[in-house]
Amino acid sequence: MSAVPSPEVGPTDDVPLSIEPVLGWRVWHLVREAGGLRLKAVVHPATWAPQEATKARCARTSHTAPQEHCTCGYYATSSVDALASAGVFNRGIGVIGAVAMWGTVIEHARGARSEFAYPARLRLVCSQCLQGGSVVDPVTVVDDTWLVPLCDRHWRSRGNGHLPASVVQAELLSTYGVELLPPPKLPGLRVASRNVTPANVIKWSFLGIFYVIRFLISALIVLWMLGIALAVIGVVVSAVVGAVTGSSAASPSVVVSSAPSISTTPSRIVEPHRRKPPPRVFPGIAAPCGIAHGDHVELARCLAPGVNLLGISERSRPRGQARDCMGSVDAYTRAAHWWICWIALPGAWIDPHPVSPNPYTAPKAVGGVI
């Protein structure tokens, strides 16, 4: 990570001055709050205040952020390549930039966490193109869940109101008092995915094994439901046969012969034993996919861009990583009545115990649950 001059923010007694802060890379959502443009964090629901450096706070405890044994602090990657492989180019991302980091800084293999951070340079990018692995200047900004910058090719399919991107970008730079970031060169995610490299071979192997497991789980569920259906059909058929047999025996034929008289009273009809079908209890097994965001996992479709986590989950009371997970895993998520064992693909940056939404209540289109 390289050093750049510190951002021009007003020094206070609480903000330690640093001549050479560390430079990192980030992306943001763009929103409008209280009539002004704001940079919104991707993972946490927090906005970056303009013209001031806010001290990082830990959401779990009251200790000073960041700490080596925790995941708190301002995150940034050490390079554009690391940013592209971190799985943060998601829907709605509209701003890419360099941030100055100072105070307590904890460096990692592909980035760092800091006590203070402030944007150094910013640039609007087409959100759709960024998901595809390229930086393209937008021509307009669409007012959606966030303010989404789009290029000429992508915005024409959207019917929402829009503003010129040049006007919005000028307002953003003025709001935060920073300069325009030169267009960064991304590593070319689509082209690189076709290259036969050791990392890609490992990734494809994991995906192949994962989809085989998903197929086997789906087949077991189909066979289980088929067995229940056959059991219900058997009960219904037995009931119908019993009803028909009872109806024909209600009016028995009387045969007159020299044989000893036979009572014409019909015999007692013994109907098949009727039992209620077993309750429909679906097995609590799932295979979700996710995108790693440090201490947080975003559930996503398994073929969605940026997916770098494969999980095996069970809807039961967790017993701990050593007993729930088979072999070595990269992360373990648990709640009161479900748990997930995560396997990280090469390049994923994930905490050993991240937070995750419940895969059994998430929509299938989002969670990727079987």
C-alpha positions in Angstrom: 0.0 0.0 0.0 1.4 3.4 -0.9 1.4 6.7 0.9 -0.4 9.9 -0.2 -0.9 13.3 1.4 -3.6 13.4 4.1 -7.1 14.6 3.1 -7.8 18.2 3.8 -10.1 17.8 6.8 -10.2 20.0 9.8 -7.9 18.7 12.5 -9.4 18.3 16.0 -8.1 17.2 19.4 -9.6 13.7 18.8 -8.1 13.2 15.3 -4.4 12.4 15.3 -2.5 14.1 12.5 -0.5 11.9 10.1 1.8 13.2 7.4 1.8 9.9 5.4 -1.5 8.1 5.7 -2.0 4.7 4.0 -3.8 4.6 0.7 -6.5 2.0 0.1 -9.3 1.2 -2.4 -13.1 1.1 -1.8 -16.5 1.2 -3.5 -19.7 2.8 -2.2 -23.4 3.2 -2.9 -24.5 6.7 -3.7 -27.5 8.1 -1.8 -29.1 11.5 -1.1 -29.7 12.4 2.5 -31.0 15.7 3.9 -30.7 17.1 0.4 -27.0 16.3 -0.1 -25.1 13.5 -1.8 -23.6 10.9 0.6 -21.3 7.9 0.2 -23.0 4.8 1.7 -21.1 1.8 2.9 -21.7 -1.5 1.1 -21.9 -3.9 4.0 -23.0 -1.7 7.0 -26.0 0.8 6.9 -23.7 3.8 7.5 -22.9 6.9 5.4 -19.6 8.7 5.3 -19.9 12.3 6.6 -18.4 14.9 4.3 -15.6 17.3 5.3 -14.9 15.3 8.5 -13.1 12.1 9.6 -15.2 10.0 11.9 -13.5 7.6 14.2 -14.2 3.9 13.7 -16.3 2.1 16.3 -16.8 -1.6 17.0 -20.4 -2.8 16.7 -19.8 -5.7 19.1 -17.9 -4.3 22.0 -16.7 -0.9 23.4 -13.0 -1.3 22.6 -11.1 1.1 20.5 -11.2 0.1 16.8 -9.5 -1.6 15.1 -8.1 -4.5 17.2 -6.1 -7.5 15.9 -8.5 -10.0 17.5 -11.6 -8.3 16.1 -13.0 -7.4 12.6 -13.8 -3.7 13.3 -12.4 -0.7 11.6 -12.5 1.0 8.1 -11.8 -1.6 5.4 -9.9 -1.0 2.2 -8.0 -3.2 -0.2 -4.3 -2.6 -1.1 -4.8 -2.7 -4.9 -7.5 -2.4 -7.6 -7.0 -6.1 -8.4 -7.7 -7.1 -4.8 -10.8 -4.9 -4.8 -12.0 -6.6 -8.0 -11.6 -10.0 -6.4 -13.1 -9.1 -3.1 -16.7 -9.7 -4.3 -17.9 -6.1 -3.7 -18.9 -5.2 -7.3 -22.6 -5.8 -6.5 -25.9 -4.3 -7.7 -26.1 -0.6 -7.1 -22.4 0.2 -6.6 -21.9 3.6 -8.2 -18.7 5.1 -6.8 -15.1 3.8 -6.8 -12.3 5.7 -5.0 -9.1 5.8 -3.1 -9.2 6.4 0.7 -6.6 7.8 3.1 -6.3 5.7 6.2 -4.5 6.8 9.4 -4.5 6.4 13.2 -4.2 2.7 14.1 -3.8 0.8 10.9 -3.8 -3.1 10.8 -2.5 -4.4 7.5 -3.6 -7.7 6.0 -2.5 -9.8 3.0 -4.8 -8.0 0.6 -5.8 -4.8 2.4 -6.0 -3.0 5.8 -8.3 -1.8 8.6 -7.9 1.6 10.1 -9.1 3.9 12.9 -9.7 6.9 10.6 -10.4 7.1 6.9 -11.5 9.7 4.4 -11.9 9.7 0.6 -8.9 10.9 -1.2 -10.3 10.7 -4.8 -13.6 9.6 -6.2 -15.2 8.7 -9.5 -18.7 7.7 -10.7 -18.8 4.4 -12.7 -21.5 2.6 -14.5 -22.9 0.1 -12.0 -23.9 -2.5 -14.6 -20.5 -2.4 -16.3 -18.6 -2.6 -13.0 -20.4 -5.9 -12.2 -19.1 -7.2 -15.5 -15.5 -6.3 -14.6 -15.0 -3.0 -16.4 -14.9 0.7 -15.5 -17.1 2.8 -17.9 -18.0 6.4 -17.3 -21.8 6.9 -16.8 -23.9 9.4 -18.8 -26.8 9.5 -16.3 -27.8 8.7 -12.7 -31.0 6.8 -12.1 -33.0 7.3 -8.9 -33.6 3.8 -7.7 -33.0 2.2 -4.2 -29.7 4.1 -4.5 -28.6 6.7 -7.0 -27.3 4.3 -9.7 -24.9 5.7 -12.4 -25.4 4.0 -15.8 -23.8 4.3 -19.2 -25.6 5.1 -22.4 -26.1 1.4 -23.2 -27.7 0.4 -19.8 -29.8 3.4 -18.8 -32.1 3.3 -21.8 -33.8 0.1 -20.4 -34.7 1.9 -17.2 -37.8 4.0 -16.9 -36.9 5.9 -13.7 -36.1 9.5 -13.5 -32.5 10.4 -14.1 -29.9 13.2 -13.9 -26.8 14.0 -16.0 -23.9 12.1 -14.5 -21.5 15.0 -15.0 -23.6 17.2 -12.8 -23.9 14.5 -10.0 -20.1 13.8 -10.1 -19.3 17.5 -9.8 -21.6 17.8 -6.8 -20.1 14.7 -5.2 -16.5 16.0 -5.6 -17.6 19.4 -4.2 -19.4 17.8 -1.3 -16.4 15.8 -0.1 -13.8 18.3 -1.2 -11.7 15.8 -3.2 -10.4 15.5 -6.8 -11.5 13.2 -9.6 -10.0 9.7 -9.6 -8.4 8.8 -12.9 -10.1 5.8 -14.5 -8.6 2.6 -12.8 -7.7 -0.4 -14.9 -9.4 -3.6 -13.6 -7.8 -7.0 -14.2 -10.4 -8.1 -16.7 -12.6 -10.5 -14.7 -14.4 -12.1 -17.6 -11.2 -12.8 -19.6 -9.3 -14.0 -16.6 -12.1 -16.5 -15.8 -11.4 -18.4 -19.0 -7.6 -18.8 -18.4 -6.5 -22.2 -17.1 -4.7 -21.2 -14.0 -4.2 -23.2 -10.7 -6.6 -20.8 -8.9 -9.3 -21.3 -11.6 -8.8 -25.1 -11.6 -9.4 -25.1 -7.8 -12.4 -22.9 -8.2 -13.9 -25.1 -11.0 -13.2 -28.2 -8.9 -15.0 -26.7 -5.9 -17.9 -25.7 -8.1 -18.2 -29.1 -9.6 -18.2 -30.9 -6.2 -20.7 -28.3 -4.9 -23.1 -28.8 -7.7 -22.9 -32.6 -7.4 -23.8 -32.2 -3.7 -26.7 -29.9 -4.6 -27.9 -32.5 -7.2 -27.8 -35.3 -4.7 -29.7 -33.3 -2.1 -32.3 -32.4 -4.7 -32.7 -36.0 -5.7 -33.1 -37.2 -2.1 -35.8 -34.5 -1.6 -37.6 -35.6 -4.8 -37.5 -39.3 -3.8 -38.7 -38.4 -0.3 -41.7 -36.4 -1.6 -42.4 -39.2 -4.1 -42.5 -41.8 -1.3 -45.0 -39.6 0.6 -47.2 -39.2 -2.5 -47.2 -43.0 -3.1 -48.2 -43.6 0.5 -51.1 -41.2 0.3 -52.2 -42.7 -3.0 -52.1 -46.2 -1.4 -54.3 -45.0 1.5 -56.8 -43.4 -0.9 -57.0 -46.6 -3.1 -57.4 -48.8 0.0 -60.3 -46.6 1.2 -62.0 -46.7 -2.2 -61.7 -50.5 -2.5 -63.1 -50.9 1.0 -66.0 -48.7 0.2 -66.8 -50.7 -3.0 -66.5 -54.0 -1.1 -68.9 -52.8 1.6 -71.5 -51.6 -0.9 -71.6 -55.0 -2.8 -71.9 -57.0 0.5 -74.8 -55.0 1.7 -77.2 -56.8 -0.6 -76.0 -60.5 -0.8 -77.6 -62.9 -3.3 -79.8 -65.7 -1.9 -79.3 -69.1 -3.5 -82.0 -71.8 -2.9 -80.7 -75.3 -2.9 -80.9 -78.6 -1.0 -77.9 -77.7 1.0 -78.3 -76.6 4.6 -79.7 -73.2 5.0 -77.2 -70.4 5.1 -78.0 -67.2 7.0 -78.6 -64.2 4.7 -77.3 -61.8 7.2 -74.2 -60.2 5.7 -70.9 -60.9 7.3 -69.1 -58.1 9.1 -66.9 -56.1 6.6 -63.4 -55.6 7.8 -62.0 -52.5 6.2 -58.3 -51.9 5.7 -56.7 -50.1 8.6 -56.7 -46.4 7.8 -53.9 -44.2 9.2 -53.0 -40.6 8.7 -50.1 -40.0 6.4 -46.9 -38.9 8.1 -46.6 -35.1 8.6 -44.8 -33.2 5.8 -41.6 -32.4 7.5 -39.0 -31.3 4.9 -35.4 -32.1 5.7 -33.5 -29.1 7.0 -30.6 -29.4 4.6 -29.5 -26.6 2.2 -26.5 -25.6 0.1 -26.5 -21.8 0.0 -24.0 -19.6 -1.9 -22.6 -16.3 -0.7 -20.4 -13.3 -1.2 -17.8 -12.6 1.4 -17.7 -9.1 2.9 -15.2 -9.5 5.8 -17.4 -10.2 8.9 -20.6 -10.4 6.9 -21.9 -12.9 4.2 -24.4 -11.8 1.5 -26.6 -14.6 0.3 -26.7 -14.7 -3.5 -27.6 -17.0 -6.5 -24.8 -19.5 -7.1 -24.2 -18.2 -10.6 -24.4 -14.5 -9.6 -21.3 -12.3 -10.2 -18.9 -12.2 -7.2 -20.0 -15.4 -5.5 -17.0 -16.7 -3.6 -18.5 -18.8 -0.8 -20.0 -22.3 -0.9 -22.0 -23.5 2.1 -23.6 -26.6 3.5 -26.3 -25.8 6.0 -28.7 -27.8 8.3 -31.8 -26.6 10.1 -31.0 -27.9 13.6 -29.5 -26.8 16.8 -25.8 -26.1 16.3 -23.3 -28.2 18.1 -20.1 -26.3 17.1 -17.9 -26.2 14.1 -15.9 -29.3 15.0 -19.1 -31.5 15.1 -21.2 -29.8 12.5 -18.6 -29.4 9.7 -16.9 -32.2 7.9 -13.2 -31.6 7.5 -11.6 -28.2 7.4 -13.8 -25.2 6.5 -13.0 -21.5 6.2 -15.9 -20.0 8.2 -18.8 -21.1 10.4 -22.1 -19.3 10.9 -24.6 -20.4 13.5 -27.9 -19.2 15.0 -30.4 -20.7 17.5 -31.8 -23.3 15.1 -29.5 -23.4 12.0 -25.9 -23.4 11.0 -23.7 -23.0 7.9 -20.2 -24.4 7.1 -18.6 -22.1 4.5 -15.9 -23.0 2.0 -14.1 -19.9 0.5 -13.0 -19.9 -3.1 -9.5 -18.5 -3.9 -9.4 -14.7 -3.3 -12.3 -14.6 -0.8 -11.7 -12.5 2.4 -13.9 -13.8 5.2 -13.9 -13.8 9.0 -13.9 -17.3 10.6 -17.3 -16.5 12.3 -19.2 -14.1 10.0 -22.8 -12.9 10.3 -25.3 -14.3 7.7 -29.0 -14.1 7.0 -31.1 -17.2 7.7 -30.9 -19.2 4.4 -34.2 -20.9 5.2 -36.2 -17.7 5.3 -34.4 -15.9 2.4 -36.1 -16.0 -1.0 -34.8 -18.6 -3.3 -33.9 -16.0 -5.9 -31.6 -14.4 -3.3 -30.4 -17.1 -1.1 -29.8 -19.9 -3.6 -31.2 -22.5 -1.2 -32.3 -25.8 -2.5 
